[in-house]
Amino acid sequence: MIAALQARWLTVIAAALAVAQIAVLGSMIWARASILRSGTEIVLEVRPIDPRDLLRGDYVIVGYNISSLDKALFGGEKREDYSGPHTVFVRLKADAAGIWQPVLARLDAPAAEPPRAGEVDLRGYSGYWPPDNGAVPMDYGIERFYLPEGQGRPIEEGIGVRPFRMKVAVAADGTPQIKSFHDGDTLIYAEPLY
């Protein structure tokens, strides 16, 4: 009787844990799909870094035209006490070619005035504030893009020769997700919603 009761409780606990794991994974997938579906779409210029991951196959590590920010974009904010990673909100606006460029940046919180039409605030991180007038290095969490096997090396070799672009969806809170990767006007790969 006691053994049967213990077995029943173990079954209930195992089922509850399985449901909890599925719920967590489902919420992660839903959050990403939500950004891809309804986020503001921006286009960034791509710059190459590295092409392969032994566990997940071909990928391209890229930098963007917004990967280094001029300190002037921060509007005089100073960080002599800068230590550890800080959240940085970068306001972007499309130029005449349709490439989104930084127009201002703020540490730890978005700018007081909301973005105007045609602007978006992108959330990124920086762990270093240069002591001189150097550029502030940025990380947005969209620097690694996985591709079907065998496509990483040709893309890495072509990035220095042809213009590559990344379409990125940006949520209202500034969270970015890669939407698609382009060689000029040619779509190379689009991320599925699920």
Phi, psi and omega in degrees: 000311180294319179297320179294321179294318178296319179297320179296316180295320177298321177295317179296316180296316179298318179295319179296319177296319178296317178297319179296317179297317179296320179296317179296312179297318179298320180292325177294316179295317180297319180297316179295314180297324179298317178294315181297325183283317190237004179286158175292129183271128176235161179238129180241146175281134186261141174229132188283157171224305189203151188241009186208143175232122185297331183273327186244003177093205183286141173207165176237124171268124185237156167251166181234170174296349180248014182284342175229126183249134174294137180300334180299334179295339183276002174060038177089358176300135180239145180224072175292332181268017185297119176214138179075171181291141176236146172287137178232130175257122183249120176277127182243150177215141181287138175273186183299332180274358180087006177269130183280132184238150177288137176242339172196162179216148178223142178275138169070338180206153178297164177300151182299318179275134181291160178298142175279175175301135181084008177236158177212146175262124180252131180272131177219185182222145175221135179253009185212132175243108184298140182291333180263207179269024181292173181280148178270117180287139184237152174226128183249357182080010180236026184274349181242124182234119181274142183233162173301148183310134176092354183262347184295311184296312179299324179291316179302319180291329182277339185299323179286346185256319184242159178281122175252148181226151175238126172269131185233134174266135183240123178288167180301330180275003178095358181289126180262151171221135177293132180256313180201160183238131187231141170259097188064239178265358183269124177289124176267315184202139175240135178287130175288154179296321183237000000 
